[in-house]
Amino acid sequence: MEITTHEAYHQQWQDCLAANGAVAHNAHGFDRVSYCRHRYSNDQFWEVKLQSGLHLEWIDDDYHRDLCVKSEHDYNVPLVAKFYLSGEHHVRCPSIPGVPAEYCEAAGQSYFFALPDIEEDEISLANQRVQLLRIYIEPSFFQKLGFDSASLPSLLQRTLEQGDRRSYRFHQSLGNMTPAMKVALQQILQCPYRHETKRLFLESKALELLALQLEQWFVLEQGEKSSGNLKAADIECVHEAADILLKELSHPPSIIALAHRVGLNEHKLKVGFRQVFATTVFGYVRTQRLEQARQLLLAEDVTVTQAALTVGYASQGHFAAAFRKRFGVNPRSLRR
């Protein structure tokens, strides 16, 4: 395994980028995509400047060497929300109260953390592709949105209330990404808009991801109190049921069959969907069908009829009406 510092790694990346990389700037200057191949990995790096206090980064690294990067976090580093689509990082940061000395950030998981003024080692193993989204949030951003700190999860609440950021460092694992998070991530990566409309769309999706994380955090923090009669195991079953529906959208199982497959009774499944996703099982299927159809129409050469049939609509008229109600546009307008 090769060991380097963050500064040396960044300098090598910049040198390789200048020598054989490629950079694409948005004409309005709020985002930039960089492509580079260097001794450790093949990289794609997309950074987006959103409104003041909010910044988004997409990282897609294909590693061909084991690498350990030693970093020193500045005192004023922002809060970070992190979502892994593939790969993993192993992290060491010993002697930090409230933070595990070693932990792993892995595919399908999301995290929220505040780690100012620390030293850490981030280890990336060869022969893996790491894809992740980071959202940087300045503490003042929550105040800008009008949040009362008392309405936030306790760890975040204490961090925002302390003048000294070092007083409450934390690294919170929030478990499996919810289906709604996965949809929002794909919408960011497949954004169909340009110019300032693109920026507005990306900002809305970043805020949606933060809202979904905070809600998931509340459920984890408050346990049964936040989830009515649902236990943590029941909530996992609800997420499993949602994953089944996503895989079988064109021919979803009945509620009774779905409940049986995940080990819940019908009542708990219905209650769970309302509490976890704020909708019914039917409402969840309808929303996901329409979102999948929208992505098909944007990304592939399919007709409206083909998109409707693919996601399980037998009637093109019913599909078009539901699509207009959901997105405010006729599905045919996406094929022009």
Contacts in CASP RR format, 6 or more apart in sequence:
PFRMAT RR
TARGET T0000
AUTHOR 0000-0000-0000
METHOD contacts of the structure
MODEL  1
MEITTHEAYHQQWQDCLAANGAVAHNAHGFDRVSYCRHRYSNDQFWEVKL
QSGLHLEWIDDDYHRDLCVKSEHDYNVPLVAKFYLSGEHHVRCPSIPGVP
AEYCEAAGQSYFFALPDIEEDEISLANQRVQLLRIYIEPSFFQKLGFDSA
SLPSLLQRTLEQGDRRSYRFHQSLGNMTPAMKVALQQILQCPYRHETKRL
FLESKALELLALQLEQWFVLEQGEKSSGNLKAADIECVHEAADILLKELS
HPPSIIALAHRVGLNEHKLKVGFRQVFATTVFGYVRTQRLEQARQLLLAE
DVTVTQAALTVGYASQGHFAAAFRKRFGVNPRSLRR
1 66 0 8 1.000
1 67 0 8 1.000
1 68 0 8 1.000
1 123 0 8 1.000
2 40 0 8 1.000
2 65 0 8 1.000
2 66 0 8 1.000
2 67 0 8 1.000
2 68 0 8 1.000
3 67 0 8 1.000
3 68 0 8 1.000
3 70 0 8 1.000
4 12 0 8 1.000
4 67 0 8 1.000
4 68 0 8 1.000
4 69 0 8 1.000
4 70 0 8 1.000
5 69 0 8 1.000
5 70 0 8 1.000
5 71 0 8 1.000
6 69 0 8 1.000
6 70 0 8 1.000
6 71 0 8 1.000
6 72 0 8 1.000
9 40 0 8 1.000
9 69 0 8 1.000
12 38 0 8 1.000
12 39 0 8 1.000
13 36 0 8 1.000
13 38 0 8 1.000
13 43 0 8 1.000
16 36 0 8 1.000
16 37 0 8 1.000
16 38 0 8 1.000
17 23 0 8 1.000
17 34 0 8 1.000
17 36 0 8 1.000
20 36 0 8 1.000
20 37 0 8 1.000
21 34 0 8 1.000
21 35 0 8 1.000
21 36 0 8 1.000
21 37 0 8 1.000
22 34 0 8 1.000
22 35 0 8 1.000
22 36 0 8 1.000
23 32 0 8 1.000
23 33 0 8 1.000
23 34 0 8 1.000
23 35 0 8 1.000
24 32 0 8 1.000
24 33 0 8 1.000
24 34 0 8 1.000
25 31 0 8 1.000
25 32 0 8 1.000
26 32 0 8 1.000
26 195 0 8 1.000
26 198 0 8 1.000
27 195 0 8 1.000
28 195 0 8 1.000
28 196 0 8 1.000
28 199 0 8 1.000
29 49 0 8 1.000
30 48 0 8 1.000
30 49 0 8 1.000
30 50 0 8 1.000
30 199 0 8 1.000
31 46 0 8 1.000
31 47 0 8 1.000
31 48 0 8 1.000
31 49 0 8 1.000
31 198 0 8 1.000
31 199 0 8 1.000
31 202 0 8 1.000
32 46 0 8 1.000
32 47 0 8 1.000
33 44 0 8 1.000
33 45 0 8 1.000
33 46 0 8 1.000
34 43 0 8 1.000
34 44 0 8 1.000
34 45 0 8 1.000
34 46 0 8 1.000
35 43 0 8 1.000
35 44 0 8 1.000
36 42 0 8 1.000
36 43 0 8 1.000
36 45 0 8 1.000
37 43 0 8 1.000
39 65 0 8 1.000
40 63 0 8 1.000
40 64 0 8 1.000
40 65 0 8 1.000
40 67 0 8 1.000
40 124 0 8 1.000
41 61 0 8 1.000
41 62 0 8 1.000
41 63 0 8 1.000
41 64 0 8 1.000
41 65 0 8 1.000
41 67 0 8 1.000
41 124 0 8 1.000
42 61 0 8 1.000
42 62 0 8 1.000
42 64 0 8 1.000
43 59 0 8 1.000
43 60 0 8 1.000
43 61 0 8 1.000
43 62 0 8 1.000
44 58 0 8 1.000
44 59 0 8 1.000
44 60 0 8 1.000
44 61 0 8 1.000
45 57 0 8 1.000
45 58 0 8 1.000
45 59 0 8 1.000
45 60 0 8 1.000
46 57 0 8 1.000
46 58 0 8 1.000
46 59 0 8 1.000
47 55 0 8 1.000
47 56 0 8 1.000
47 57 0 8 1.000
47 58 0 8 1.000
48 55 0 8 1.000
48 56 0 8 1.000
48 57 0 8 1.000
48 199 0 8 1.000
48 202 0 8 1.000
49 55 0 8 1.000
50 56 0 8 1.000
50 199 0 8 1.000
50 202 0 8 1.000
50 203 0 8 1.000
50 206 0 8 1.000
51 203 0 8 1.000
52 138 0 8 1.000
52 141 0 8 1.000
52 144 0 8 1.000
53 78 0 8 1.000
53 136 0 8 1.000
53 137 0 8 1.000
53 138 0 8 1.000
53 140 0 8 1.000
53 141 0 8 1.000
53 144 0 8 1.000
54 135 0 8 1.000
54 136 0 8 1.000
54 137 0 8 1.000
54 138 0 8 1.000
54 141 0 8 1.000
54 203 0 8 1.000
54 206 0 8 1.000
54 207 0 8 1.000
55 78 0 8 1.000
55 135 0 8 1.000
55 136 0 8 1.000
56 133 0 8 1.000
56 134 0 8 1.000
56 135 0 8 1.000
56 136 0 8 1.000
56 188 0 8 1.000
56 202 0 8 1.000
56 206 0 8 1.000
57 133 0 8 1.000
57 134 0 8 1.000
57 135 0 8 1.000
57 136 0 8 1.000
58 131 0 8 1.000
58 132 0 8 1.000
58 133 0 8 1.000
58 188 0 8 1.000
58 189 0 8 1.000
59 130 0 8 1.000
59 131 0 8 1.000
59 132 0 8 1.000
59 133 0 8 1.000
59 134 0 8 1.000
60 129 0 8 1.000
60 130 0 8 1.000
60 131 0 8 1.000
61 124 0 8 1.000
61 129 0 8 1.000
61 130 0 8 1.000
61 131 0 8 1.000
62 128 0 8 1.000
62 129 0 8 1.000
63 124 0 8 1.000
63 125 0 8 1.000
63 126 0 8 1.000
63 127 0 8 1.000
63 128 0 8 1.000
63 129 0 8 1.000
63 130 0 8 1.000
64 126 0 8 1.000
64 127 0 8 1.000
65 126 0 8 1.000
66 123 0 8 1.000
66 124 0 8 1.000
66 125 0 8 1.000
66 126 0 8 1.000
67 123 0 8 1.000
67 124 0 8 1.000
68 121 0 8 1.000
68 122 0 8 1.000
68 123 0 8 1.000
68 124 0 8 1.000
69 121 0 8 1.000
69 122 0 8 1.000
69 124 0 8 1.000
70 119 0 8 1.000
70 120 0 8 1.000
70 121 0 8 1.000
71 119 0 8 1.000
71 120 0 8 1.000
71 121 0 8 1.000
71 122 0 8 1.000
72 118 0 8 1.000
72 119 0 8 1.000
73 115 0 8 1.000
73 116 0 8 1.000
73 117 0 8 1.000
73 118 0 8 1.000
73 119 0 8 1.000
73 120 0 8 1.000
74 116 0 8 1.000
74 117 0 8 1.000
75 116 0 8 1.000
75 117 0 8 1.000
75 165 0 8 1.000
75 166 0 8 1.000
76 116 0 8 1.000
76 165 0 8 1.000
77 115 0 8 1.000
77 116 0 8 1.000
78 136 0 8 1.000
78 137 0 8 1.000
78 138 0 8 1.000
78 139 0 8 1.000
79 112 0 8 1.000
79 113 0 8 1.000
79 114 0 8 1.000
79 136 0 8 1.000
79 137 0 8 1.000
79 138 0 8 1.000
79 139 0 8 1.000
79 156 0 8 1.000
79 159 0 8 1.000
80 111 0 8 1.000
80 112 0 8 1.000
80 113 0 8 1.000
80 114 0 8 1.000
80 115 0 8 1.000
80 134 0 8 1.000
80 135 0 8 1.000
80 136 0 8 1.000
80 137 0 8 1.000
81 110 0 8 1.000
81 111 0 8 1.000
81 112 0 8 1.000
81 134 0 8 1.000
81 135 0 8 1.000
81 137 0 8 1.000
81 209 0 8 1.000
81 210 0 8 1.000
81 213 0 8 1.000
82 105 0 8 1.000
82 110 0 8 1.000
82 111 0 8 1.000
82 112 0 8 1.000
82 113 0 8 1.000
82 132 0 8 1.000
82 133 0 8 1.000
82 134 0 8 1.000
82 135 0 8 1.000
83 108 0 8 1.000
83 110 0 8 1.000
83 132 0 8 1.000
83 133 0 8 1.000
83 134 0 8 1.000
83 177 0 8 1.000
83 181 0 8 1.000
83 185 0 8 1.000
83 209 0 8 1.000
84 105 0 8 1.000
84 106 0 8 1.000
84 107 0 8 1.000
84 108 0 8 1.000
84 109 0 8 1.000
84 110 0 8 1.000
84 130 0 8 1.000
84 131 0 8 1.000
84 132 0 8 1.000
85 107 0 8 1.000
85 108 0 8 1.000
85 131 0 8 1.000
85 132 0 8 1.000
85 133 0 8 1.000
85 185 0 8 1.000
86 107 0 8 1.000
86 128 0 8 1.000
86 129 0 8 1.000
86 130 0 8 1.000
86 131 0 8 1.000
87 106 0 8 1.000
87 107 0 8 1.000
87 128 0 8 1.000
87 129 0 8 1.000
87 130 0 8 1.000
87 131 0 8 1.000
88 104 0 8 1.000
88 105 0 8 1.000
88 106 0 8 1.000
88 107 0 8 1.000
88 125 0 8 1.000
88 128 0 8 1.000
88 130 0 8 1.000
89 104 0 8 1.000
89 105 0 8 1.000
89 122 0 8 1.000
89 123 0 8 1.000
89 124 0 8 1.000
89 130 0 8 1.000
90 102 0 8 1.000
90 103 0 8 1.000
90 104 0 8 1.000
90 122 0 8 1.000
90 123 0 8 1.000
90 125 0 8 1.000
91 102 0 8 1.000
91 103 0 8 1.000
91 104 0 8 1.000
91 105 0 8 1.000
91 120 0 8 1.000
91 121 0 8 1.000
91 122 0 8 1.000
91 123 0 8 1.000
92 101 0 8 1.000
92 102 0 8 1.000
92 120 0 8 1.000
92 121 0 8 1.000
92 123 0 8 1.000
93 99 0 8 1.000
93 101 0 8 1.000
93 115 0 8 1.000
93 118 0 8 1.000
93 119 0 8 1.000
93 120 0 8 1.000
93 121 0 8 1.000
94 101 0 8 1.000
94 102 0 8 1.000
95 101 0 8 1.000
96 115 0 8 1.000
96 118 0 8 1.000
96 169 0 8 1.000
97 169 0 8 1.000
98 169 0 8 1.000
98 170 0 8 1.000
99 115 0 8 1.000
99 118 0 8 1.000
99 169 0 8 1.000
99 170 0 8 1.000
99 171 0 8 1.000
100 171 0 8 1.000
103 171 0 8 1.000
103 173 0 8 1.000
105 111 0 8 1.000
105 132 0 8 1.000
108 176 0 8 1.000
108 177 0 8 1.000
109 173 0 8 1.000
109 174 0 8 1.000
109 175 0 8 1.000
109 176 0 8 1.000
109 177 0 8 1.000
110 174 0 8 1.000
110 175 0 8 1.000
110 177 0 8 1.000
110 181 0 8 1.000
110 213 0 8 1.000
110 216 0 8 1.000
111 171 0 8 1.000
111 172 0 8 1.000
111 173 0 8 1.000
111 174 0 8 1.000
112 156 0 8 1.000
112 172 0 8 1.000
112 174 0 8 1.000
112 213 0 8 1.000
112 217 0 8 1.000
113 170 0 8 1.000
113 171 0 8 1.000
113 172 0 8 1.000
114 156 0 8 1.000
114 159 0 8 1.000
114 165 0 8 1.000
114 168 0 8 1.000
114 169 0 8 1.000
114 170 0 8 1.000
115 169 0 8 1.000
115 170 0 8 1.000
115 171 0 8 1.000
116 165 0 8 1.000
116 166 0 8 1.000
116 169 0 8 1.000
117 165 0 8 1.000
117 166 0 8 1.000
118 169 0 8 1.000
124 130 0 8 1.000
133 185 0 8 1.000
133 188 0 8 1.000
133 209 0 8 1.000
135 206 0 8 1.000
135 209 0 8 1.000
135 210 0 8 1.000
137 210 0 8 1.000
139 159 0 8 1.000
139 160 0 8 1.000
139 165 0 8 1.000
142 149 0 8 1.000
142 152 0 8 1.000
142 160 0 8 1.000
143 160 0 8 1.000
149 156 0 8 1.000
149 157 0 8 1.000
149 160 0 8 1.000
149 161 0 8 1.000
150 157 0 8 1.000
152 160 0 8 1.000
152 214 0 8 1.000
153 172 0 8 1.000
153 214 0 8 1.000
153 217 0 8 1.000
153 218 0 8 1.000
153 221 0 8 1.000
154 221 0 8 1.000
155 168 0 8 1.000
155 170 0 8 1.000
155 172 0 8 1.000
156 217 0 8 1.000
158 167 0 8 1.000
158 168 0 8 1.000
159 165 0 8 1.000
159 167 0 8 1.000
159 168 0 8 1.000
159 170 0 8 1.000
162 168 0 8 1.000
172 217 0 8 1.000
174 213 0 8 1.000
174 216 0 8 1.000
174 217 0 8 1.000
174 220 0 8 1.000
175 216 0 8 1.000
175 220 0 8 1.000
176 236 0 8 1.000
176 239 0 8 1.000
177 185 0 8 1.000
178 212 0 8 1.000
178 216 0 8 1.000
178 239 0 8 1.000
178 242 0 8 1.000
178 276 0 8 1.000
178 277 0 8 1.000
179 239 0 8 1.000
179 242 0 8 1.000
179 243 0 8 1.000
179 245 0 8 1.000
179 246 0 8 1.000
179 277 0 8 1.000
179 284 0 8 1.000
179 288 0 8 1.000
180 212 0 8 1.000
180 277 0 8 1.000
181 209 0 8 1.000
181 212 0 8 1.000
181 213 0 8 1.000
182 246 0 8 1.000
183 288 0 8 1.000
183 291 0 8 1.000
184 205 0 8 1.000
184 208 0 8 1.000
184 209 0 8 1.000
184 212 0 8 1.000
185 209 0 8 1.000
186 295 0 8 1.000
187 201 0 8 1.000
187 205 0 8 1.000
187 291 0 8 1.000
187 295 0 8 1.000
188 202 0 8 1.000
188 205 0 8 1.000
188 206 0 8 1.000
190 295 0 8 1.000
190 298 0 8 1.000
190 299 0 8 1.000
191 198 0 8 1.000
191 201 0 8 1.000
191 202 0 8 1.000
191 205 0 8 1.000
192 298 0 8 1.000
192 334 0 8 1.000
193 200 0 8 1.000
193 201 0 8 1.000
218 226 0 8 1.000
219 226 0 8 1.000
219 227 0 8 1.000
219 235 0 8 1.000
219 276 0 8 1.000
220 232 0 8 1.000
223 231 0 8 1.000
223 232 0 8 1.000
224 230 0 8 1.000
224 231 0 8 1.000
227 234 0 8 1.000
227 235 0 8 1.000
227 272 0 8 1.000
227 275 0 8 1.000
228 271 0 8 1.000
228 275 0 8 1.000
229 268 0 8 1.000
229 271 0 8 1.000
230 238 0 8 1.000
230 268 0 8 1.000
230 271 0 8 1.000
230 272 0 8 1.000
230 275 0 8 1.000
234 264 0 8 1.000
234 268 0 8 1.000
234 272 0 8 1.000
235 272 0 8 1.000
235 276 0 8 1.000
237 262 0 8 1.000
237 263 0 8 1.000
237 264 0 8 1.000
237 269 0 8 1.000
238 262 0 8 1.000
238 264 0 8 1.000
238 269 0 8 1.000
238 272 0 8 1.000
238 273 0 8 1.000
238 276 0 8 1.000
238 277 0 8 1.000
239 276 0 8 1.000
240 262 0 8 1.000
241 258 0 8 1.000
241 259 0 8 1.000
241 261 0 8 1.000
241 262 0 8 1.000
241 264 0 8 1.000
241 269 0 8 1.000
241 273 0 8 1.000
241 281 0 8 1.000
242 273 0 8 1.000
242 276 0 8 1.000
242 277 0 8 1.000
242 284 0 8 1.000
244 253 0 8 1.000
244 258 0 8 1.000
244 261 0 8 1.000
244 262 0 8 1.000
245 252 0 8 1.000
245 253 0 8 1.000
245 258 0 8 1.000
245 281 0 8 1.000
245 284 0 8 1.000
245 285 0 8 1.000
245 288 0 8 1.000
246 288 0 8 1.000
249 285 0 8 1.000
249 288 0 8 1.000
249 289 0 8 1.000
249 292 0 8 1.000
249 311 0 8 1.000
249 312 0 8 1.000
250 309 0 8 1.000
250 310 0 8 1.000
250 311 0 8 1.000
250 312 0 8 1.000
251 312 0 8 1.000
252 258 0 8 1.000
252 285 0 8 1.000
253 261 0 8 1.000
255 266 0 8 1.000
255 269 0 8 1.000
255 270 0 8 1.000
255 281 0 8 1.000
256 266 0 8 1.000
258 269 0 8 1.000
258 281 0 8 1.000
259 265 0 8 1.000
259 266 0 8 1.000
259 268 0 8 1.000
259 269 0 8 1.000
262 269 0 8 1.000
269 281 0 8 1.000
270 280 0 8 1.000
270 281 0 8 1.000
273 279 0 8 1.000
273 280 0 8 1.000
273 281 0 8 1.000
273 284 0 8 1.000
274 280 0 8 1.000
277 284 0 8 1.000
279 287 0 8 1.000
286 322 0 8 1.000
287 326 0 8 1.000
289 311 0 8 1.000
289 312 0 8 1.000
289 313 0 8 1.000
290 311 0 8 1.000
290 322 0 8 1.000
290 323 0 8 1.000
290 326 0 8 1.000
290 327 0 8 1.000
292 310 0 8 1.000
292 311 0 8 1.000
293 307 0 8 1.000
293 308 0 8 1.000
293 310 0 8 1.000
293 311 0 8 1.000
293 313 0 8 1.000
293 319 0 8 1.000
293 323 0 8 1.000
293 331 0 8 1.000
294 323 0 8 1.000
294 327 0 8 1.000
294 331 0 8 1.000
294 334 0 8 1.000
296 302 0 8 1.000
296 306 0 8 1.000
296 307 0 8 1.000
296 310 0 8 1.000
296 311 0 8 1.000
297 304 0 8 1.000
297 307 0 8 1.000
297 331 0 8 1.000
297 334 0 8 1.000
297 335 0 8 1.000
298 334 0 8 1.000
302 310 0 8 1.000
303 335 0 8 1.000
304 316 0 8 1.000
304 319 0 8 1.000
304 320 0 8 1.000
304 331 0 8 1.000
304 332 0 8 1.000
304 335 0 8 1.000
305 316 0 8 1.000
307 319 0 8 1.000
307 331 0 8 1.000
308 315 0 8 1.000
308 316 0 8 1.000
308 319 0 8 1.000
308 320 0 8 1.000
308 331 0 8 1.000
313 319 0 8 1.000
313 322 0 8 1.000
319 331 0 8 1.000
320 330 0 8 1.000
320 331 0 8 1.000
320 332 0 8 1.000
323 329 0 8 1.000
323 330 0 8 1.000
323 331 0 8 1.000
324 330 0 8 1.000
324 331 0 8 1.000
END
